[in-house]
């Protein structure tokens, strides 16, 4: 059956591509939701064809029983969900638009509403879900800026001078804030960088005046924080290690300023189990702010916070 063959190949290729490109740990039903009718058609069509084989025709009665079981199972699940959602719908129709939402979404929407009502009308505001923010406020929000890494070869641009040296410090234990930071490097999916024989999944690259390095090294030794002054060797290691990301706080800050972004919403929207607060949340905007504040600690001011748990902060770029 060429039609079923096409459907099977199409569904298989698209699902394989989705889970390869988007990564299976997203754990999102929506990744396969759009393919579900085709998956069902392919499987049921295949089973129907199987029962057309002469040796199995006597068992064809199983096929309508299978269809009945699928139908009853679907109706049972639908009934339970309808019963659960009717009270929510009733409250929504009465004007309680946030009834039935989990606290993370309630705080995010309230944060969007507060920002729309209290911030400058012309101010550009970043939202993790700009379409949802607009639905509940009527105001346009900007999409979350991407935390873009820079190429590893960028490390070659940084050079030691007569009065300035490059020092690489293990940032998994501690990281020095300030304008001496040039890059923050993170290892992904198990990749690590090694400093003095000790592996770390996060390191900081600093361009410090020589006298400041002389003052810093005793503190690093006292706190048992690994570091190296062999910058050339470290750069070669970075080029040979896969799955690392190199971030430039100045580039991230420049993007905000070039696009005249003044405010950002920092909601803690649940990332894994959406039914309860596990402490794991979607942190795209938080990470963006984090990289900038480690070089420029006073870059952002919290102007308002919604909620006591799973909060939504509104921060201003100052």
N, C-alpha and C positions, 0 to 999 in steps of 0.2 A: 504494500500500500504506500504509494509515493507521497501521498498527502501526510500520512502519519510519520513517514520517514523524515520529511521536511520539518514537521513540528518537533519531532524528537531531537533532531540535530540543532534546530534553532534554539529550543529551550535549553539543551545541554550546553551549547556554546555560550549563550547569554548568561546563564547562571555561573558557569565556570569563570567567565570574564568578570562578572560582578564581584564574586568573592575573591578573585585574585587581585583585581585593581583596588577595590574598596576595603579589602581585608575582612576576613570572616569574624574577627573579634568585635565588629560593630554590633553584631547580634540584633539586627533590625529586621523585623518581619517584612517591612516595606521593600526590602531588597528582592524578595521572591513573590510578593503579593501580586504584582502585575503579571507574573508568569503562571500563577496558580491555575487559571482556567485552561491554559494550554497543557500544563502538566497533567491535569485531570483528564483532558481529552486524549492525550497520548497514552496514558496508562489504561483508561477504560477501553479505548479503541484497540490497544494491543491485546488486552484480555479477551475482548470480543472476537478478535481474529484468531486468538489461540483456541477458543472453543469451536471454531469452524473446522478445525482439524478432525478428520474422521474418527480418530481414536478417542477424542474428547467431547464429541457432540452429545453423548449421553449425559454429560455433566453440565450442559448449558443452563440447567435450572439454577445453578449457583450464581450466574451472572445477574439475573434480576434481584436475587437476594442481596448481592453485593451492592447494587444500586440503591435498594431499599435501606440497607444499613447506613450507607453514606448519607442518604437523605434524612433519615431519622436522627443520626448523630448531629448533622448540621442544624436541624430544627431544634434539638435539645440545647445545643450551645447558644443558638439565637434566642431561645426563650429565656434562658438564664441572663443573658446580657440585656435583653429588653427589660426584664424585671428590675435589673440593677440600674438601668439608665432612665427609666420612667420618672423616678423622683427627681433626678438631676434635671431632666428636661422640664419638669413642672416648675422647678425653681428658676431655671433660666428664662422661661416664658413669663414668670412673674417679675423679672427684672434683675434677679441675682445672677449676673453673667459669669461670675467666678465660682459659683457653687459646683462642687464635684471635681474641681481641679486640685492637684496635689500642692502642698505649700510652696514648693520651688517655683511652680508656674504662677501661683497667686502673687508671690512676691515680685516675680519678673514683670508681670503685667501691671501691677501697682507701681513698680518702679518706672515702667514706660509711661504710665499716666502722669506720675509726678513730674517726670522730666518734660513731658509735652506741655504741661500746664505752668511750670515754674521757671524753665530755662528760656533764654533768649529765643524769640521766634525764628531768627535767622541762623541760630547755632546749629552746627552739624553734630549729630549724636550717633555714636556707634551702638548697634544692638546685635546681640547674637542671633536673634530671630526678627529681622526688620519687618517682615511681612506681618507677623503676629503683633508686633508693636503698633504698626499702622492700623490694623483691624480694630484695636481697642482704643486708639487715640485719634485716628484720622490724620496723624502727622507722619511725614516721611522720615525714616531713619536710615543710616548708612549700614552697609554690610560690615561684618567683622574683617578688619585688615588681616591678610595672611602673614603669618610669622615666617617670612622668607629667609632661608639661609643664604649665605654667600659662598662662592666656590672656595674650596680648600686652598687653591693656588693664591688666594688673596693674602694668605699668611706670608708669602714671599715678599710682599710690598713693605712689610714692617721690618725695619732695619735698626741695628744697634748703632748709636752715634757716640761721639766722644763724651758727652755728658748724660746720655740716656742708655739704659740697657733693657733688654726684654727678659722678663721672668715669667715662668709658667707655674701656676699654683693649683694644687688639687682643691677644687671647689666643692667637693662632696661633703667636706667637713666645715669649711668656712670660706668666705670670699670677701675680699676687701672692696668696699664700695668707693666710688669716686671716679674722677675723670681719667685716672691712670689705666682703667680697664679699656682694652681695645676689642677683645673678642671673648665670647663665651662658647665653649664647645661641649656638645652633649653626645653621648653614645646612645644609639637606638637598638632595641631588640638584642640586648646582650653584648653589643660592641663596647669595648672599653679602651682607654688610653692608659699607658703605663708610665709612671713617674718614679724613678729610683726603685724599680722592681715592684711597685704597688699599683694595682689597677684602680682606675676611677672612671665613673661614667659621666663626670662633669669636671671640666678644668677651665680656668680663667687665664687669659693671656694679657699681661700688663706691660705697659711701657712706662718705666719709672726713672726719675732722676737717680743717678748713681748713689747719691747720699741717702735717698729714701730707701733704696734697696738695702744699703748697709744697716739702716735702722729696722727694716722689716724682717730680715733674715733671723735675728735672734728671737723675735716673737714667733715666727713660724717654727723654729726649732723647739721653743718652749712648749708650744701647743701640739707638737708632733704632726705638723701639717707638711705633706710632701711638696717639694718644689724642685725646679731645675732651671739653671741658667744656660743650659745647652739648647738654645732655641733652634738652631739649625737641625740638630738631631730630632727634636720634637716635631718639626715641620715634616721631616722625612717620614716619621712614624705616622703622622696624620694622613699622608698621601697613600700609605700602605694599608691603613685600616678602613674597612668598609662600614657603612651605616653610621656615620657621624655627621652631625650638623653644626655648622659654624655660623654664629649669630653676631651681628654687628649692631649694638644698641643705638649708635648714631644713625644708621640707615633706617631703623624702625621709627625713631623719633622724627627724622626728617620727613618720612611719609605722612605722619600725622600733621605736621606743620604745612607741608606742601598742599595737602588736601583740606586745610583749614578745619580740621577736626578738633573740636573744643571739649566734648564730653564723651564718656564711654560708660555704658551700663555693664556692670560686672555681676551677672546673675549666677547662681549655683544650680543650674538645671541638671537633673539627675542623668547620669551617663550609662548606667548599667541596669540594675533592677529599678524600674520606674515606679514600682508599687511602694517602695520604702526608701528611707534615707540611709544610704550606705556610706555616705561621706565622699563618694566618688562623683564628680560632676564634670560637665563639659567646660574645659578651662582655656579655650582658645584665646579669649580676650584677656583673661588673667595672665596667661603666659606672655602675651604681647606687652602688657604693662610691666610684668616682672622683669623682663630683660632690660627695659629702659630704666626702671627705678634702681637697678643694681649699679648702674653707672651714674645716674642722676637721681639720687634719693628723693629730692624735693620737687620732682617733675609733676606729680599729681596730688590733688587735694580732694579728699572725700567730702562731697557737698551734702550728701543725704544717704541714708541707709533704710531700706524697707525690710521689716521682719527681724525676728530674733534668731531664727534658725533657717538654714538654706536662704540666706539673705540675698538681696540685690542691692549692690552699692552703685551710686552714681558718682563718678570721679571726674574732675576737671583738669585738663592740661594747663598748667600755669607757667 
